[in-house]
Amino acid sequence: MLKGTTTTGFKFELSENRLNNFELVETLAEVDENPLLLPKVVVMLLGKEQSDRLKNHLRDEEGLVSTDAMTKEVMEIFASQKETKN
């Protein structure tokens, strides 16, 4: 189990099974060509409950979730996973 906190203060937990999911890797490979796959990546990585918590964490005063902020959080979560393995 990988636990961490992003620089914005979002606390997450990732199981080894989620990180070792080949379908997640396949989807990540397609995100650059199809950014509409990002929501699927977030749910595959974090699961529905944590995904919802992350969206609420990033929600602004208008109730919107920035795509840029979500992308940054996901990248930071992946980076923390790499740092833990090294």
N, C-alpha and C positions, 0 to 999 in steps of 0.2 A: 504494500500500500504506500503510495506516494502522497504526502501531505505538503501543503504549501500555502503561501499567502502572496498575492500579487502586490505590486507597488501601490495599487489603489485601495488595498485592504480586503480584497476578496479571498476568503479562505476556501480551499478546495481539497478534495481527496480523490485520488485516482487509483483504481485497482490495476494490478498487473494485466488482468484480462482485457481491460479497456485499452491499455497502452499497446498490447500485443495483438490487436484486432486488425487482420489483414484488410478487411473492408474499409476500415478507417484510413489505412494507407492508400488504398485505391481512390477513395474519395478525396483525400488530400492532394493526390496527384492531379486531380481534375479541377481543383478550386481555382487555379490561375486562369484557366480557360473558361470556367463557369463559376463566377463568384456567388451565384445563387445557391451553390452547394454549402456555403459557410454555415447556415443554420443546421444542416444535417451533420456537419463535422462537430459542431458544438454539442449537439445531443449525443452523438456517438462517443465523444470524448468524456463528457461530464455526466451523461444521463439526464433524464427529463427534470428531476428535482433540482439538481445543481445548476442546470442550464437556466431554469426559471429564476433561481436565486441570483445568478450572474446578470441576467437581464434586468432584474429589479435593482441590483447593485449599481448598474450603469445608467439607469433611467434618469433623465434630466427633469428640470422643473416643468416641462411641457408634457412629460410622460413618455418621451421618445428615447429609444436606445440607439446610440450612434453606431453605425457600421464600423467606422474607424476605431472607436473605443473597443468594440467587441473583438475586432481583428487583433488589436494590440494585446488585449487580455489573453486571447488564445495563444498568440505567439509567445507571450511571457510564460504561460503554463507549460508549453512545449519546451521552452528554454530551460525552465527549472527542472524538468524531467531529465534533460540531457546532463545538467550540472550534477544531479543526484547520482547518475550512473557513472560519472567519471571519478 
